[in-house]
Amino acid sequence: MEFIKVTEQYQPAIALIQLNRPKELNALNKQLMEEVRDTLQLLDKNDAVRVIIITGDERAFAAGADIKQMADKSAIDMLLIDQFSTWDQIRKTKKPIIAAVSGFALGGGCEFAMMCDMIIASETAKFGQPEIKIGTIPGAGGTQRLTKAVGKAKAMELILTGRFLSAEEAHFYGLVNKVVPVEMYLHETVELAKEIASMSPVAVQLAKEAINRSFETQLDEGLAFERKNFYLTFASADQKEGMNAFIEKRKPTFSGR
Ligand code: CAA
């Protein structure tokens, strides 16, 4: 892997993907996103991994799609390069993904963080969709996910002016789960990951799938989907273990089956 570093730690069952183009503020070129996609597909199949963390470095999570790679392209070039099909595949990851964000999360960087399931931010994090300042608009979900996260008025302001949102504001608007001092953001993310990794991975996967369904469907259909996933957990050894452990007043051990 040229543009990412991957660390897998099986006790607890967490994998960390670090975006690694520091000189370019982790600008997301095509190869970097393909490396992330390929790694996530492997991690999704690896039973020893239950939660995935994606991070950058202290200065930047990612400052957007790689402007230098796109600048001279035509619309048809962009259509044929079809860079966002890689993003669509990333979106299909079944295991929970937490973004640990410090510094810039701009344009595609903000969209990438929002595509993750949760975000832990350092106090220095800055979120934004500044594409308008370079004569274009978000292309990897910014107009949709930011609007769903912060509401129409704030999304309009951010996307039409390119202004940045501080970590504190991002927390106020519900874009991020928690804001912590910069020296703590990775530690805090690992703590959250550990807690989730101690749950039944089957239940975690089914819950993630049901939550994401709420963005796609009307309530009736979403409730029916949730109910089927709820019933499905009763086919797992983990549901029996979890409920028996509760009754026997002991800590459950989830096998992932
Ligand atoms: N693409 C390519 N290179 C980038 C980049 C990007 N998105 N963001 C930063 N870089 C590069 C810079 O060109 C610079 O490289 P050189 O040293 O070779 O000149 C290096 O990273 C450091 O950047 P700066 O010198 O600009 O650092 P700064 O601290 O002065 O400013 C910044 C930081 C405000 C983040 C500024 O770099 C910036 O505005 N970056 C662009 C942000 C942006 O517009 N993002 C949206 C991209 S389009 C997109 O993402 C579309 C989509 O929806 C998918």
Boltz pocket constraint, residues with backbone or C-beta under 6 A from the ligand:
constraints:
  - pocket:
      binder: B
      contacts: [[A, 22], [A, 23], [A, 24], [A, 25], [A, 27], [A, 28], [A, 63], [A, 64], [A, 65], [A, 66], [A, 67], [A, 68], [A, 104], [A, 106], [A, 107], [A, 108], [A, 109], [A, 111], [A, 130], [A, 131], [A, 134], [A, 137], [A, 138], [A, 139], [A, 140], [A, 141], [A, 142]]
      max_distance: 6.0
